[in-house]
Amino acid sequence: MQSKGLQKVITARTQVVISEPFWAHLSTKLKVVEDPTARKMWTDGVHVGFNPKWAEDPDVRVDEIIARIVEMTGHVANEHHLRMTGMDQHDANKAADYALWGMLKNAGYPLPDDVFYNADFNGKSMEAIYKVIHVEPPPGEGERVDGSGFVPSDQESDDQQDMPQPGDGDGDSDQDGDEQDQPQDPGSDGEIRPLPQGVDREEHKNEWKEAILQAATAAEAAGKMPAGMRQLVDKIKNPVIPWQETLRKVVQMIIDKADYSNRRPNRRYMPQGMFLPELRSERMPAGVVYWDTSGSRDSQDARAEAAGEVMSIIDECRPEKLFVIYGDTEVTNVEIFEPGDIVKFNPIGGGGTDFRPIFEYIEKEQIEPAWFIGISDAYGTFPTSEPDYPTIWAIAGKGEVPFGERIQLS
């Protein structure tokens, strides 16, 4: 026999199916499960769990349960449960809530009282909001005292005190500011949980993308397409791949194809007159990164972003060395890093751009790189011939390159 709470949730989802063609198709993909340990609702991309005592409470209206079902479905549709890797789970939940409720409010959905909403975050991604609200704990502090990721503290930092609180942003909240009346922190509920083990991540993503497109078709036919979800549908139809992800894939392809290096003969066979390639699986030959000091990417934020990504690639690929070459119409500075070093770009130069001196320098110094990554706007003079090593260009703007793999920077 169904509990009163389960009956109420099923009733709410039935109303979603009847009145919301977009959310109808998506919400039914989530399996409803009762979970007495939940504060209200949670999702892991496969299930939507709810606390039966909360659901059957007479003060909890069906409208609120509908809003929560749409919320859980929206988090999965936006892949929030897949984008939290490496984040503090507490703050990631808050960031995801800010991102989603801003979108839902703009689409005309009523906000329950105890959700994170701030108009300043409208239109921003979960990751962008996370950077604003997350504060790294001091060394030796920040241990999580429970599984939720919530750290009780008698003294909050100034940054935390300034953070938007539930109901902030538009004056819609009924809260009177009394501490005992403040709602629990939604970010500490674990409302968004990781994808369950055993579920194939890529297959899961593809299934939901297909479901979203189907839901959009049904909603548009009924004239009920949620305004905030059009952007998500457009991203699925016309995906913009982050340049870091593309760069990693290209570098990985190079690694996969370069298990053997003909440039470094195996010394074991040389006395026999046999120049066989040596297996280079533990340490790659040197890599080269070129930073165009005259390009539109030459700012402190851009340097830090690129340096962090390059350092990550070094840690994964472990090349013998990394040469960072700075240049405009000539080579203006060269820095050499090794695995484990902190990579920080220190460019010198400015003015026009000529790529030829960069490749001439590599040849003159006999570097023989495993790969070359050029970060530029591509407006300059290129060599007439393509080098014999893999070349990747990370380009800001619409400039084209005559050879190599081109990655578009946002």
Secondary structure, DSSP 8 states (H G I E B T S, - for coil): ---HHHHHHHHHHHHHHHH-HHHHHHHTTSEEEE-TT-SSEEE-SSEEEE-HHHHH-TTS-HHHHHHHHHHHHHHHHTTGGGS-TTS-HHHHHHHHHHHHHHHHHHTT----TTS---GGGTT--HHHHHHHH-----TT----SSTT-----SS--HHHHHS--TTTTSS-----S-GGGS---GGGTT-B----TTS-HHHHHHHHHHHHHHHHHHHHHTT---GGGHHHHHHHHS----HHHHHHHHHHHHHHH-SEEEEEE-TTTGGGT---EEE-SSSB--EEEEEETTSTT-SHHHHHHHHHHHHHHHHHH-BS-EEEEEESSSEEEEEEE-TTS---------S--BSHHHHHHHHHTT---SEEEEEE---SB--SS--SS-EEEEEESS---SSSEEEEE-
